[in-house]
Amino acid sequence: MNPHLASGPLTPTLEHLKRCSIAVDIGAARTRVYLRNSGLVVDEPSVAAVDVRSGALIAVGSRAETMAGRTPQHIRVVRPVSSGVVVDIAMAQRMLRHVLGDKLGRRWMRMSMVRGMPMPVMRAAVCMPHGSEPIALRAAVETMYGLGARKVELVDTLIAAAVGCGLPVEQPEATMIVVCGAGTTHVAVLSLGAIVSAQTVPVGGDAIDRAVVEHLRTQHELMLPSQSVRPLHQMLGGTSTTEVHGRDVISGMARTVTVETERVRSAMRTPLTAVLDAITSVLRQSPPDLVADLADRGIMLAGGSAHMPGLDLMLRQATHMPVHIAPHPDTVAVRGLGAMIEARVRPTPKDPLAP
């Protein structure tokens, strides 16, 4: 293992990144892989189903996710990634080997046959959450080495996401990005291609889901299936009431209740106070000139939970700054990393945050 990659800063040069063949974003919710000259080729849930009796891998990705809460005792559905950090290296390798073998392997084989060349050496660039501990960095490196990577470059997720949003990160002006993922939310102010100030809070889409489940349990005595929480978010857009199907806490029978959407949205806002505190802290740590830039430019909101109903409005009301939701916010990090390995990181002609 390269000790610099295991414990050093997540700032590889563009020359190093241009030598990488693939870009990988192993998130708590989804795993995404970007292949040079092919684009995004893998976008699957970071889930695996395992037979605990034999240790056999039964399913990964979308198929394994549909098994959650519906399996017999000898099948266990696991998530080898938590808060963007690999917590089970062996299972993460098995999961990635399965999805890479199914999709990436065939693409590389076709590339090799067309060019008449041997299979290319895998050099991987991997997104890592800001402030990751050395043990988390080593886990990511070991995971990719176990898949046959000859070289692994680690890149801060905040920088990759900012590039993926099309922000002018190389300019001497402030850009602020909030990446709201499943397990964590990262907040940063960037300028001149580097992070000026940043903070990570252990609050994300999963915490908001738990708040909704707890609200329905305590206020309506209804247990909501885990796979029904995210579809419920989409129903909270404009109607004053919403019908929710679940299981009665006392009788265990199926039941449908009508809930006030404003009360559910209020329950969702409670865990987001930590995100607001992080934004305030990051702004206080930033130079006044950069904060002045943000008054007009505002905040770019990205991550898989960026489309949470009312999240952008809540941030706008709390900060008194414009809030923009990135196009395809859930894939900005891996697309930004893909732009880096393809040397497409120059500022875009049109600044998406320009007033």
Secondary structure, 3 states (H helix, E strand, C coil): CCHHHHHCCCCCCHHHHCCCCEEEEECCCEEEEEECCCEEEEEEECCEEEECCCCCEEEECHHHHHHCCCCCCCEEEECCEECCEECCHHHHHHHHHHHHHHHHHHHHHHHHHHHCCCCCCCEEEEEECCCCCHHHHHHHHHHHHHCCCCEEEEEEHHHHHHHHCCCCCCCCCCEEEEEECCCCEEEEEEECCEEEEEEEECCCHHHHHHHHHHHHHHHHCEECCHHHHHHHHHCCCCCCEEEEEEEECCCCCEEEEEEEHHHHHHHHHHHHHHHHHHHHHHHHHCCHHHHHHHHHHCEEEECCCCCCCCHHHHHHHHHCCCEEECCCHHHHHHHHHHHHHCCCCCCCCCCCCCC
